[in-house]
Amino acid sequence: MTADDRLIVALDLPDALSGLALADRLGDDVGFYKIGLGMLTGGGLALANELKQDRGKRVFLDMKLFDLAATVEAAVRGLARYDIDLLTVHGDPHVVRAAMRGASGSTTRILAVTILTSLDRGDLDAGLMRAGDMADMVTARARAAFDAGADGVIASPHEAAAIRALPAARGKLIVTPGVRPDGSAPGDQKRIATPRAAIDAGADHIVVGRPVWQAQDPRKAARAILASLG
């Protein structure tokens, strides 16, 4: 069986052993996993290596790097040695350019974060971000990231269609967190949509965490999401 890699399951769990246990339960139904900062001190890089090298899975390392250009470049160069498939950095052009230099010569693809899916306009106001429509700001950040060389972007399903319509988005990846199956609690996400709606809007991959790993039967939950994608 070949897994449908449009679904990326987020291993937002306390440690690598928990992540491997979930991967075992999901079996061949899921072939792509996200490992984020919360897992980093719990063996996240070891988990990435285990999933990639020993189990033949694809790995999305969600680090959201942001720092001086030289620091970002060095960090990406080191992380790319783990043969990960996707790596996130913040979408500021200087960060993206540095990350692309660090990933040069590897198979790691760099995704630029536009605006976190857990934020809304009120959060941006509180952070003293400039005024403007959220969707317009996300699209503008995506365009700037593509111009800086990013292989793709992270954005909510609400902005996926507008980003996909950009000429600069041709051949680029759009990965959407903030995806919730019908009836699922939004949790800390604010700009959400169903898996099918996200794919229809132009997303290449959807990221789903709690609706899978909090389910009584995670494999059944993952299969239901995959079935909804058509």
Secondary structure, DSSP 8 states (H G I E B T S, - for coil): ----TTEEEE--SSSHHHHHHHHHHHGGG--EEEEEHHHHTTTHHHHHHIIIIIT--EEEEEEEE-S-HHHHHHHHHHHHTTT-SEEEEE--HHHHHHHHHHHTTSS-EEEEE-S-TT--HHHHHHTT---S-HHHHHHHHHHHHHHTT-SEEE--HHHHHHHHTSGGGTT-EEEE--B--TT---TT-SS-B-HHHHHHTT-SEEEE-HHHHTSSSHHHHHHHHHHHH-
